[in-house]
Structure formats: structure tokens, C-alpha cells
Amino acid sequence: MPSKIFEARSRGTLMAVIRTHIQTGEPVGSRTVSRQNKEGLSPASIRNIMMELEEEGYLEQPHTSAGRVPTEKAYRFYASQCDATHPPGKADEQLILTHLEGAIEVPEEVFLERVSRVLSLISNNLGVVVREPMGKTILEHIHFARLGETRILVVLVSDHSRVGKQIIQLDREISESELAAAARYLNEHFRGWELENIRERLVSECNQERATWDTVLRDLRHLYEQGMLANNSATELFVEGASNLVLQPELAEPARVRELLKALEERETVIRLLTECIRVPGDPLQVVVGLPGKPPLLKSFALIGATFSWQGKIGGRLAIVGPSRMPYDRVIRTVGYISRLFDRQEMN
């Protein structure tokens, strides 16, 4: 039997219930929907449609005397009707551009903090940005500085002026001129490469026979073995808006607030959420209703997110996270718009 949701009256009733519940946070009754109905359907007719939608899993009734609320299935259907390619409203667009203007002039960390903040401001939920580790970034320049006979400071500048610093301890002394030659070799041969690919290529070159007589390769091999370009940089996390969640009706109980805030304090939990829910690079946008993992409270939350890119390379993930009762159309347009801004690099 075909789903009733494909019938105009059922679809219109469901959308009215969802929009009203998102706005009020309360169960929605048939009289409320009837007053909004353009066809003039009676409360009794609306009640019958709502019962059918409940049988199909789109609505549920928290109490026998109350109205109905949307289920995860309903929110997924509602989100599927929203178009991420549509721009946000004029006020939201202006807010985004005001916060993100001048992206080229500020450090990347500052800019990503701004992104998480504007996501939070527009959604009244949690704005989250995860930046890929340094290993995924592009080498712009590398420099070595001696801190002692066997202690070396490695200064690595990647694309968008992201700077990484690392101190390594050597087993033997390498002179200033030898360090300069090693840095020159890396800058001339590997500028524009991903750090992960540089590591793989260096291992290959340093294992070749000429590495036994080539001084530069011999020094590079020693630097590499002592941890140069080691993939020990952590995924960076930017979160704004935890206080917004405390104000949500779904978190009115103090115990639920404590449970959520404790989870958000564990950065691995937030990073895992974005990594698991936003898996496919290049997808315009992904919506997950009913989040996986612990705490169980996340089952009543939703995530709207996308990957973002710099110069054709995946730079990380951005998302809005909050209770499943959220304004999906507004949120989806916002996330899609900001993701496209990254791709087009129009923030300057």
C-alpha cells in the first residue's frame, strides 16, 4: 500500500505539524493544524490524517490527551524537502558575510572560530568546525633552527599561513649549513605537496642506494627518523554555542544538561560525531537525525554538516548540532552556503 505521505493532504498536514512543533516545542493538536489549513479541512478530518501519519511512523503521541509530535522519520522527510543550494535569507546572509569578511587577512584559527560562532548564532544551537590534522595540509615552506648541538626546531608553514613547530632530538650533530641544505631540498622538491605524501616519498628516496653518499639525503634520513614531519598533530576543534543548548526545552532537566555538557567537554566525542556523520568529501550536505554513540541523549539530536575545502583540498568539516527539533530549512541553507563560500573563497 503506497504511503499516505505522498498524498497532498497528508504531506501538508505533516509539514504543518513539524513547522508548528519546531516553533513552539509543544505537541500539536488537530485544531491548530486546521486553523492553518488552506483547504478548510475540519479538525476531525485533520485528526484522521494525523492518526494515519502516526500509523506510518511519522508522528507520535507523548500522552493520550496531548497532540502529536514529529518522529525522527518525520524530521528526515522534512529535511529532504529542504534545498541546500538555496541561499539563506537576506538577514542571515548579511550576518554570515559580516562575520566572515577578511578571511585572507586573519590566521586560519581565528577564521574557523568565526565560522563556528556564526553557525551557532544563526541556529541557536551548537556550531562546530573540525580542521584536518597537519598531515592533510600542503607544504608552503620549512625551516630548521639549531637550539643546541643536537636539538633542532622544525618550523613548518603550510597553505594559508598555518604554522607548525616541533622540536626534535638528534643522535648526532648537524651543522647550520647542512640544515639549510636539507631545508632547501625540501622546499624546492616538495612545495605544494601534502605532508603525508612527502613522508612517503622521503622514505622511498632515503632508502635508495644514493642516500649512502648523498649528504643531504643522509641528513634528511636522520631528521626523518628522529621525528621530522611526524604525524603527531591533533585534529583541531572549534565549538561555539554550548550555552544555547541549555536553553532548549528538551534539556530542561538539570541531569540532561550535565550529561550533554560532559560529553561536549570530551573533544574526541565531538570529533567522532562529525567524522562518522560527515563521511563523504564533496557531498553538498548531510543530515543525520538521531546521532550515534554515547551519551544516549544524542539519540534525540540532529547534525547538519558538510566538508569544506581550501584550494581543492579537504580542509575539514563544519556542522550545526542540536535537538532534532530545529529549523531545518534555515540551518540547511546556512551550512550549504558557508560550505560553498569555502569552495569559492569569497570571504575576502
KOLNUVEX-236752 format. One line per field, with one value per residue (C-alpha): z, y negated, x; residue number from 1; chain. Coordinates in pm, 1 decimal, always signed. Example, Ala and Ser with C-alpha at 12.3 -4.5 7.8 and 13.67 -1.06 7.14 Angstrom:
KOLNUVEX-236752
zz <- (+780.0, +714.0)
yy <- (+450.0, +106.0)
xx <- (+1230.0, +1367.0)
seq <- (1, 2)
mol <- (A, A)
This chain:
KOLNUVEX-236752
zz <- (+0.0, -100.0, +178.5, +264.7, +279.8, -98.6, -86.9, -80.3, +226.5, +431.1, +327.6, +404.0, +743.5, +833.5, +729.6, +936.8, +1244.2, +1202.1, +1149.8, +1442.9, +1674.8, +1573.7, +1659.4, +1987.7, +2121.2, +2224.1, +2095.2, +1807.8, +1805.2, +1512.7, +1583.0, +1549.9, +1214.6, +1096.9, +1154.2, +926.4, +655.8, +332.8, +216.7, +520.5, +649.2, +978.8, +1298.6, +1266.8, +915.6, +1029.3, +1327.4, +1096.8, +877.4, +1184.7, +1304.0, +966.4, +984.1, +1330.7, +1199.8, +932.8, +1191.0, +1110.6, +1425.5, +1783.1, +2077.4, +2400.8, +2610.8, +2527.1, +2596.9, +2411.8, +2048.0, +1835.5, +1774.6, +1479.7, +1490.9, +1352.6, +1034.5, +1001.7, +1052.6, +791.4, +543.6, +624.5, +582.2, +247.7, +121.1, +200.2, -72.8, +44.1, -281.3, -198.1, -32.7, +322.6, +396.7, +346.2, +718.6, +766.4, +455.7, +579.1, +921.9, +762.8, +535.6, +818.2, +1042.6, +771.6, +573.3, +553.6, +575.8, +388.4, +633.6, +957.7, +1084.5, +989.1, +1353.5, +1400.7, +1086.5, +1183.6, +1525.7, +1342.6, +1134.2, +1442.2, +1602.1, +1308.2, +1278.6, +1644.2, +1616.8, +1325.8, +1457.0, +1831.9, +1864.6, +1861.7, +1584.6, +1526.5, +1294.8, +1276.1, +1094.1, +942.7, +1105.3, +961.5, +771.3, +536.7, +464.5, +196.9, +247.9, +173.1, +346.2, +600.5, +811.5, +1060.7, +1351.8, +1585.6, +1955.4, +2056.1, +1915.8, +1875.9, +1932.8, +1623.8, +1590.9, +1283.4, +1163.7, +901.9, +716.7, +527.4, +294.7, +436.0, +666.0, +911.6, +1119.8, +1295.4, +1528.8, +1652.8, +1847.9, +1764.8, +1937.4, +1710.1, +1773.0, +1605.5, +1527.8, +1200.6, +1114.3, +1023.0, +661.1, +643.0, +790.4, +537.8, +254.9, +384.4, +410.5, +62.2, -79.1, +80.2, -27.8, -386.3, -435.1, -220.6, -203.4, -278.0, -161.7, +116.8, +420.7, +419.9, +60.9, +144.6, +420.5, +183.7, -85.6, +161.5, +290.0, -68.5, -158.3, +165.8, +116.2, -224.5, -266.6, -331.8, +19.4, +143.9, -30.7, -80.0, +225.0, +200.9, +180.2, +462.2, +683.2, +579.5, +665.6, +1013.2, +1062.6, +944.7, +1171.4, +1469.2, +1404.5, +1140.0, +969.8, +1217.8, +1203.3, +1565.6, +1517.0, +1663.4, +1480.3, +1583.4, +1712.4, +1727.9, +1918.4, +1994.6, +2147.4, +2430.4, +2632.6, +2359.3, +2429.4, +2798.4, +2697.3, +2483.2, +2627.5, +2552.0, +2811.3, +3085.3, +3331.1, +3500.5, +3475.1, +3096.1, +3076.6, +3284.5, +3069.5, +2749.6, +2872.1, +2999.5, +2654.3, +2482.7, +2709.5, +2561.1, +2231.1, +2096.2, +2124.3, +1910.5, +1654.7, +1630.8, +1567.3, +1275.9, +1134.2, +1146.3, +1025.1, +750.2, +572.4, +204.2, +89.3, -168.6, -76.3, -67.5, +275.0, +506.2, +759.5, +1041.5, +1273.8, +1581.7, +1647.6, +1717.8, +2025.7, +2385.6, +2579.0, +2486.8, +2489.0, +2145.5, +2000.1, +2026.6, +1849.8, +1485.0, +1288.0, +966.2, +822.1, +523.3, +436.1, +334.5, +105.7, +52.5, -299.0, -393.5, -81.8, +200.7, +490.2, +744.2, +845.2, +970.3, +1129.8, +1338.8, +1619.8, +1835.6, +1936.3, +1647.7, +1679.1, +1482.1, +1187.3, +917.6, +621.9, +773.6, +908.1, +586.5, +378.6, +621.4, +625.2, +247.1, +190.4, +420.3, +271.0, -75.9, +46.4, +139.0, -202.5, -384.2, -130.8, -149.1, +212.4, +145.0)
yy <- (+0.0, -333.3, -570.4, -839.3, -1087.4, -1114.7, -1245.5, -1625.8, -1645.5, -1409.1, -1583.5, -1926.5, -1812.3, -1661.0, -1973.7, -2188.7, -1970.8, -1978.7, -2355.5, -2426.3, -2190.7, -2338.8, -2683.5, -2602.1, -2286.8, -2162.8, -1873.9, -1988.9, -1930.3, -1892.3, -2225.3, -2410.9, -2245.7, -2303.3, -2677.6, -2678.9, -2459.5, -2646.5, -2384.2, -2442.6, -2086.5, -2030.9, -1930.3, -1587.0, -1538.3, -1657.5, -1421.9, -1123.7, -1222.2, -1259.6, -913.1, -769.0, -951.7, -807.3, -455.8, -513.9, -627.2, -999.0, -1120.8, -1004.1, -1098.3, -1156.8, -1149.6, -1020.5, -1359.7, -1558.3, -1641.6, -1478.6, -1543.6, -1453.4, -1143.2, -1100.5, -969.0, -1288.8, -1512.9, -1317.6, -1364.0, -1734.9, -1780.7, -1601.0, -1868.4, -2148.5, -2262.1, -2330.4, -2510.6, -2789.6, -3091.0, -3183.1, -3473.6, -3822.7, -3885.1, -3552.8, -3608.8, -3952.3, -3811.7, -3543.4, -3784.1, -4033.9, -3770.2, -3603.9, -3901.0, -3945.0, -3571.3, -3604.0, -3864.2, -3666.9, -3344.3, -3033.1, -2951.0, -3290.4, -3244.6, -2895.0, -3027.2, -3287.4, -3013.3, -2812.8, -3131.0, -3232.9, -2877.1, -2897.7, -3246.4, -3160.1, -2823.0, -2893.7, -2556.9, -2428.0, -2546.9, -2306.1, -2312.0, -2035.6, -2107.8, -1826.0, -1745.1, -1898.5, -1577.2, -1662.5, -2011.3, -2147.0, -2238.7, -2600.5, -2632.7, -2450.3, -2587.5, -2430.7, -2618.8, -2480.0, -2505.2, -2323.7, -2072.4, -1803.6, -1986.5, -2117.9, -2338.0, -2247.2, -2534.1, -2425.9, -2672.4, -2520.6, -2674.3, -2966.2, -3055.2, -2773.9, -2731.8, -2415.1, -2395.8, -2087.0, -2019.5, -1702.3, -1547.4, -1411.3, -1135.6, -1336.5, -1698.8, -1857.2, -2194.9, -2511.9, -2484.8, -2120.5, -2206.9, -2490.0, -2248.0, -1997.4, -2266.2, -2393.9, -2042.2, -2000.2, -2344.4, -2300.7, -1945.6, -1926.2, -2269.5, -2220.8, -1856.8, -1711.3, -1630.8, -1267.1, -1227.2, -1396.6, -1142.1, -852.1, -994.8, -1068.5, -711.3, -590.2, -828.2, -777.7, -401.6, -429.1, -348.3, -709.6, -802.4, -641.0, -903.2, -1196.5, -1418.8, -1597.3, -1274.1, -1125.2, -1425.0, -1415.7, -1049.5, -1120.5, -1412.2, -1199.6, -906.6, -1143.3, -1266.8, -1539.6, -1557.6, -1303.6, -1281.0, -1382.2, -1688.7, -1661.3, -1728.8, -2079.8, -2154.1, -2482.8, -2485.0, -2771.5, -2787.3, -2531.3, -2785.0, -2782.3, -2416.6, -2480.7, -2699.6, -2431.0, -2280.7, -1932.3, -1995.4, -2142.8, -1872.5, -1957.6, -1594.9, -1601.3, -1928.8, -1784.9, -1469.7, -1673.3, -1924.7, -1641.5, -1480.3, -1808.6, -1858.7, -1541.6, -1670.3, -1315.7, -1271.8, -1578.6, -1493.2, -1136.6, -1265.4, -1482.8, -1217.2, -943.6, -1158.2, -1352.1, -1075.0, -1161.5, -1451.1, -1670.4, -1588.6, -1916.8, -1849.4, -1565.4, -1545.9, -1290.2, -1271.9, -1057.6, -1073.6, -758.4, -680.2, -793.0, -954.4, -812.6, -1170.5, -1215.3, -991.0, -1288.5, -1520.0, -1600.5, -1710.7, -1910.6, -1929.1, -1933.4, -1914.8, -2230.2, -2278.1, -2508.8, -2523.3, -2193.7, -2009.6, -1890.2, -2130.4, -1980.7, -1955.0, -2205.7, -2138.8, -2257.6, -2018.2, -2043.9, -1880.5, -1718.7, -1994.5, -2258.1, -2489.8, -2257.9, -2483.8, -2775.6, -2555.6, -2357.6, -2675.3, -2822.2, -2519.8, -2480.0, -2848.3, -2861.5, -2539.7, -2692.9, -3009.9, -2799.0, -2637.9, -2969.3, -3150.3, -3453.7, -3561.7, -3825.8)
xx <- (+0.0, +154.6, +248.6, -6.0, +279.3, +272.3, -83.9, -103.0, -330.6, -113.4, +207.0, +60.4, -64.0, +272.3, +460.8, +223.2, +276.8, +654.5, +676.2, +445.7, +632.4, +968.4, +835.1, +660.6, +824.7, +479.8, +262.7, +42.2, -332.1, -570.4, -740.7, -411.4, -340.2, -698.9, -666.6, -358.3, -511.9, -586.7, -837.8, -1056.2, -1031.5, -1212.7, -1031.2, -1193.1, -1052.8, -709.0, -726.8, -787.5, -491.0, -270.4, -372.2, -272.9, +61.4, +112.1, +48.0, +314.2, +569.1, +580.5, +403.5, +377.0, +160.7, +357.0, +38.3, -308.8, -464.1, -195.5, -140.5, +125.5, +495.6, +719.6, +938.5, +1291.8, +1132.5, +929.0, +1230.1, +1426.8, +1142.5, +1118.9, +1494.5, +1482.1, +1242.3, +1492.2, +1731.3, +2087.6, +2167.0, +1921.8, +2086.3, +1985.7, +1754.9, +1894.5, +1945.4, +2129.6, +2340.4, +2444.2, +2528.9, +2746.8, +2931.5, +2984.8, +3142.4, +3349.3, +3477.0, +3852.9, +3924.9, +4254.4, +4389.1, +4340.7, +4503.5, +4311.7, +4233.6, +4067.9, +3863.2, +3743.8, +3642.7, +3431.3, +3269.4, +3169.4, +3036.0, +2816.6, +2680.3, +2582.0, +2432.3, +2204.7, +2087.7, +2073.7, +2242.8, +2598.1, +2831.5, +3121.8, +3422.9, +3684.5, +4010.3, +4211.7, +4549.4, +4865.6, +4933.5, +4645.6, +4774.9, +5007.1, +5372.5, +5449.9, +5789.3, +6005.5, +6290.7, +6534.2, +6694.8, +6960.4, +6871.8, +7188.0, +7431.0, +7164.3, +6832.7, +6653.8, +6346.0, +6138.0, +5918.4, +5665.5, +5445.7, +5153.9, +4899.5, +4700.2, +4992.6, +4924.8, +5241.6, +5352.0, +5652.5, +5830.4, +6149.5, +6341.6, +6643.0, +6916.6, +7170.8, +7446.6, +7523.7, +7412.5, +7562.9, +7372.1, +7482.5, +7373.4, +7034.7, +6996.1, +7074.8, +6819.5, +6550.1, +6634.3, +6595.6, +6251.3, +6130.5, +6249.8, +6122.2, +5809.5, +5649.5, +5278.2, +5276.7, +5061.5, +5275.6, +5163.7, +5285.1, +5615.7, +5676.3, +5610.3, +5838.4, +6119.4, +6113.2, +6148.3, +6430.6, +6621.2, +6615.1, +6778.8, +7148.7, +7248.3, +7136.3, +7458.0, +7674.6, +7437.4, +7495.3, +7160.2, +6961.3, +7166.6, +7084.0, +6717.8, +6700.7, +6836.8, +6596.3, +6304.1, +6395.6, +6406.1, +6053.0, +6065.1, +5722.2, +5587.0, +5209.9, +5157.6, +4940.1, +4592.9, +4271.1, +4167.0, +3818.7, +3627.7, +3297.0, +3059.2, +2712.4, +2704.5, +2503.8, +2236.1, +2162.8, +2097.1, +1802.1, +1636.2, +1312.1, +1446.6, +1719.2, +1502.6, +1611.8, +1946.1, +2060.9, +2025.0, +2217.6, +2502.7, +2509.4, +2533.3, +2791.5, +3010.9, +3001.1, +3084.5, +3385.2, +3535.5, +3667.4, +3702.3, +3324.4, +3255.7, +3525.2, +3391.3, +3041.0, +3146.8, +3379.3, +3114.0, +2824.8, +3006.4, +3191.4, +3189.2, +3410.8, +3245.1, +2885.0, +2693.3, +2544.1, +2449.8, +2167.1, +2171.0, +1868.1, +1928.6, +2303.2, +2504.1, +2712.0, +2706.9, +2554.0, +2209.4, +2080.4, +2240.4, +1970.7, +1735.2, +1980.5, +2045.6, +2351.1, +2355.2, +2705.0, +2935.4, +3301.0, +3483.7, +3782.4, +4075.4, +4217.3, +4058.0, +4181.5, +3957.1, +4017.1, +3777.6, +3413.6, +3158.7, +2821.1, +2531.7, +2436.0, +2125.3, +1797.9, +1611.0, +1352.3, +1541.0, +1460.4, +1597.2, +1532.2, +1723.2, +2002.6, +2047.4, +2069.1, +2323.3, +2553.0, +2533.2, +2605.4, +2910.3, +3049.0, +3023.1, +3193.7, +3495.5, +3498.2, +3475.4, +3692.2, +3468.9, +3510.3, +3775.4)
seq <- (1, 2, 3, 4, 5, 6, 7, 8, 9, 10, 11, 12, 13, 14, 15, 16, 17, 18, 19, 20, 21, 22, 23, 24, 25, 26, 27, 28, 29, 30, 31, 32, 33, 34, 35, 36, 37, 38, 39, 40, 41, 42, 43, 44, 45, 46, 47, 48, 49, 50, 51, 52, 53, 54, 55, 56, 57, 58, 59, 60, 61, 62, 63, 64, 65, 66, 67, 68, 69, 70, 71, 72, 73, 74, 75, 76, 77, 78, 79, 80, 81, 82, 83, 84, 85, 86, 87, 88, 89, 90, 91, 92, 93, 94, 95, 96, 97, 98, 99, 100, 101, 102, 103, 104, 105, 106, 107, 108, 109, 110, 111, 112, 113, 114, 115, 116, 117, 118, 119, 120, 121, 122, 123, 124, 125, 126, 127, 128, 129, 130, 131, 132, 133, 134, 135, 136, 137, 138, 139, 140, 141, 142, 143, 144, 145, 146, 147, 148, 149, 150, 151, 152, 153, 154, 155, 156, 157, 158, 159, 160, 161, 162, 163, 164, 165, 166, 167, 168, 169, 170, 171, 172, 173, 174, 175, 176, 177, 178, 179, 180, 181, 182, 183, 184, 185, 186, 187, 188, 189, 190, 191, 192, 193, 194, 195, 196, 197, 198, 199, 200, 201, 202, 203, 204, 205, 206, 207, 208, 209, 210, 211, 212, 213, 214, 215, 216, 217, 218, 219, 220, 221, 222, 223, 224, 225, 226, 227, 228, 229, 230, 231, 232, 233, 234, 235, 236, 237, 238, 239, 240, 241, 242, 243, 244, 245, 246, 247, 248, 249, 250, 251, 252, 253, 254, 255, 256, 257, 258, 259, 260, 261, 262, 263, 264, 265, 266, 267, 268, 269, 270, 271, 272, 273, 274, 275, 276, 277, 278, 279, 280, 281, 282, 283, 284, 285, 286, 287, 288, 289, 290, 291, 292, 293, 294, 295, 296, 297, 298, 299, 300, 301, 302, 303, 304, 305, 306, 307, 308, 309, 310, 311, 312, 313, 314, 315, 316, 317, 318, 319, 320, 321, 322, 323, 324, 325, 326, 327, 328, 329, 330, 331, 332, 333, 334, 335, 336, 337, 338, 339, 340, 341, 342, 343, 344, 345, 346, 347, 348)
mol <- (A, A, A, A, A, A, A, A, A, A, A, A, A, A, A, A, A, A, A, A, A, A, A, A, A, A, A, A, A, A, A, A, A, A, A, A, A, A, A, A, A, A, A, A, A, A, A, A, A, A, A, A, A, A, A, A, A, A, A, A, A, A, A, A, A, A, A, A, A, A, A, A, A, A, A, A, A, A, A, A, A, A, A, A, A, A, A, A, A, A, A, A, A, A, A, A, A, A, A, A, A, A, A, A, A, A, A, A, A, A, A, A, A, A, A, A, A, A, A, A, A, A, A, A, A, A, A, A, A, A, A, A, A, A, A, A, A, A, A, A, A, A, A, A, A, A, A, A, A, A, A, A, A, A, A, A, A, A, A, A, A, A, A, A, A, A, A, A, A, A, A, A, A, A, A, A, A, A, A, A, A, A, A, A, A, A, A, A, A, A, A, A, A, A, A, A, A, A, A, A, A, A, A, A, A, A, A, A, A, A, A, A, A, A, A, A, A, A, A, A, A, A, A, A, A, A, A, A, A, A, A, A, A, A, A, A, A, A, A, A, A, A, A, A, A, A, A, A, A, A, A, A, A, A, A, A, A, A, A, A, A, A, A, A, A, A, A, A, A, A, A, A, A, A, A, A, A, A, A, A, A, A, A, A, A, A, A, A, A, A, A, A, A, A, A, A, A, A, A, A, A, A, A, A, A, A, A, A, A, A, A, A, A, A, A, A, A, A, A, A, A, A, A, A, A, A, A, A, A, A, A, A, A, A, A, A, A, A, A, A, A, A, A, A, A, A, A, A)
